[in-house]
Amino acid sequence: MYKFVVVTDPDSAPGFRLAGVDVLEAKDLNEAKKIIPPLIFRDDTGIVAVSEDLMAVLDDKMMEKIDKTYRPIIIPIPSRIKGISRTSYIERLLQRAIGYNIVIRR
């Protein structure tokens, strides 16, 4: 059975632990650079959820590897930073999933 691992900041970690998933805490962006890449190459990991702001530190080569891999599935967790539109987040997820940019309008 594959593991579900969450990479997040220390403030959000307890909530994920209460949900029963493995949590890796990244105190800063440099620590995230060290934690995330090895997870992609582990055989026992099925899903990796990463805070969107921590995922932003990955280089283009690693992001390309993430886009091409089928396991583990990498899921970005929306950032708690104000100013990030939920609509644009959903649009980015749809574009990644189906390969087309769909604009959501009201």
Residue pairs with C-beta under 8 A, 6 or more apart in sequence:
2 44
2 45
2 46
2 47
2 71
2 72
3 22
3 44
3 45
3 46
3 47
4 21
4 22
4 46
4 47
4 49
5 21
5 22
5 23
5 24
5 39
5 45
5 47
5 48
5 49
5 72
6 13
6 16
6 21
6 22
6 23
6 24
6 48
6 49
6 50
6 77
7 23
7 24
7 25
7 26
7 32
7 35
7 36
7 39
7 48
7 49
7 50
7 51
7 54
8 16
8 23
8 24
8 25
8 26
8 49
8 50
8 51
8 54
8 77
9 25
9 26
9 27
9 51
9 54
10 25
10 27
12 51
12 80
13 23
13 25
16 23
17 23
21 49
24 35
24 39
26 32
26 35
26 51
26 54
29 54
29 57
30 57
32 50
32 54
32 55
32 57
33 57
33 58
36 48
36 50
36 54
36 55
36 58
36 62
37 58
37 62
39 45
39 48
39 72
40 48
40 62
40 65
40 66
40 69
40 72
40 74
42 72
45 71
45 72
46 71
46 72
46 73
47 72
47 73
47 75
48 72
48 73
48 74
48 75
49 75
49 76
49 77
50 74
50 75
50 76
50 77
51 76
51 77
51 79
52 76
52 77
52 78
52 79
52 84
52 89
53 79
53 81
55 74
55 76
58 66
66 74
67 96
76 93
78 84
78 86
78 89
87 104
90 104
91 101
91 102
91 103
91 104
94 100
94 101
94 102
95 101
95 102
